Amino acid sequence: MTDQGSAAIPALVLDDEHVSVLVGGPVSTERFMVGDASIPIGRAGTVITVEAGAPPGRSGVWSAEKVRLTGPAPASVTERLMGSPWAADESSLPIHIAVRLGEQTLYLGTAEVSRAGTADGVLTDCELRFEAPLGRQLLNRVRPPLPAVDLPGLEWLRNVKDDRAAALEQFITAGIRTQTPPNHLPPALPRACLLD
């Protein structure tokens, strides 16, 4: 099977002048922070700039198709992304996504809101879907792949049929060993904690 993802197109480096053009000029631009994401909003569009390699629970590039914005968001950002029931719908204006990568800000493309969560009318989290997915090389720059996880072995399976308690103890102990530094290993589980 061949990879039919987006072509490897170098990302445009954004500066304040580019951002100003994307949102419609500096005169009517408002700037907001939503968590660690900066969001200038203007009469022609919105630019959401997130940090590269952001951990789960923070605003950032989630996958080749998705960006997540974690709030709470000011009312102006909520209205722009979700629309306003009492004014002209500004949610149809383009939403541009960029990412800070060291000293540079890279333009990733446009996105649309695919899911939004609110509490008392305040945007708390928002998922945006890129109109064109990111290529693998660009994705690996803005959201580096996670290191391989050291999974527990399968030795515990030998005891499942004859001694389920021993199998469970081995499974739990192996899982703890892969997640805990060697000098912090817990003592063996007491037999009383295991079910027969």
N, C-alpha and C positions, 0 to 999 in steps of 0.2 A: 504494500500500500504506500502511496506517495503522500507527502505532506502538502496539502493544498491550502495552507494558511496564507496570510497576507505576505506579499513580497517584502523583502528586506529593504525598506526605504529609510534612509537616515532621517532622524527626527529633526525638525526645525528648532533651533535654539531661540527662545523667546527673550525679549528684553522689555522694559517698560513701554517703549514705543509700539512694539507689536501688540502688547496687551491693550494699550489704549485704542489702537485701530480695531481690534476684535470687539471691544465693548462699545465703540461708537464715539470715541474722543474723551479727553480728560475733563471737559467742562461738566458733564452730567454724571461722572463716574462716582459711585459710592464704593468704599472698600470695607469688607467685613472679614472676621475670623470665625471659623466654625471649627472648634478644636484646634488642630495645627494646620488646617487648610486655609489658605487665603482666597477670598472670593471678591474680585471687583465686579460690580454690576453696572451696566450702562444702558443707554437707550437702544443699542444694537445687539446686545448679547451679554453673556456671562462667561467668566473664565474661572474655573476651579483649579487651584494649584495645590497638589498634595505632595507629601514627602516620599521619596523613593524608599522602598524596603520597609514601609510602615508595618508594625506588628498587628496581628488581629486585634480588633477592638478600637482601632484608630483609623482615621481617614486615610485611604490609599488605594493603589491599584490592587485589585483582588485577583484578577485573572486577565487573560487576553481579551475578554469580552466585558469585564465589569470593573467599576470603580465604586468604592463605598465612601460615603460621607457620614461622619459621626458627629452629632450635634451635642448640645442644643444649638439651633440656628436662630439668628435674629429674624424678626418678622419680615423684613425686606427679602431675605434669602428664601424664607418659607414661601412667600408669595411668588417669587420669581420661579422657583422650582415646581411648586404645586399649583400655581394659578391663584387668582383672587376672585372671590364671588362677587365683589362690589366694583371691580374695575376691569378695564380692557385686559384680556388674557395675555399676559407677558410670558406665559410658560411655553409659547411657541417660538420664542427667540432662541437662537443657537446657544448651546452650552458647550464651551470649549474646555478640554481637559489638558492640564499640563502637570509636569512633575519636576520637583526640585531634585537635582542630582549633583550634589556638591555645590560648586559655584554657578552651575548652569541650570536653566529652566528649559526643559524640553517640551515641545508641543506634541501631544499624542493624538489629537483629533477631536471630533465632536461626539456628544453622547446625548441620550435621552433618558429621562427618569423612568425606571422600570418598576420601582417599588419605593414607597416612602412610609415612614412611621411617624406618628405625632402623639403628643401628650398635651392635653389642654390647648390645642391649636398651635403648638410649637413643634417644628420639625426636629425629631430626635435622631433619626437615621434615614439614609437615603441610598438607594442603589441605582447607579446609572449604567446604562449599557452603551458601549461604543458602537457607533454606526458602522465602523469597519474595524474588525478585531486587530489587535496588535500582533505583529510578527514575533516569532520566538526570540530572535536576537534582541529586539527592543524590549520585549517583556522581561527577558533575563537581565537587562540593564536596570529597569525601573522596579522590578520585584525579583531580586535574585532568588534562585531556587533554594529551598530549604536543604540543610545538610541531611544526609541519609540517616534514618532512625535506626538505632540498634535494637532490633526486636528480640524478644526471648526465643530460645530454641524450642524444639518440639519434643524434647526428651520426656516431658511429663505425660505425653500421650500413651506411653508404654503401660502406665498404671491405671488408665481410665477404666478398663474392664474389671480388673481384679481389686484395686485399692483406690477408690475414688477420692478418699480423703488425702492420701499421699499425692495423687495427681493434682488435686487442687492446691495443696501446699507448694508443690514444685512449680506449678503455673504462676502462683502469686509471687513466690520468692524470685523466680526468674524475671518476672515483670518488674519487680522492685529493683533488682540488680542492674537492669538495663537503664533505669531512670535515676539511680542514686550513685553518687561517687563511691568508689570502693571503700573508703574509710568511714562511710556513714551507713553501712548496711545494718538493717534492723536484725534483732535476734530471730531465730526460727520461730514460726508461728506455733503457739501451744495447740496440742491436739484438741483441747476443749473448744477451740474456736472453729474447728472444721466440722462440717456436717457429714454424716454417713450416708 
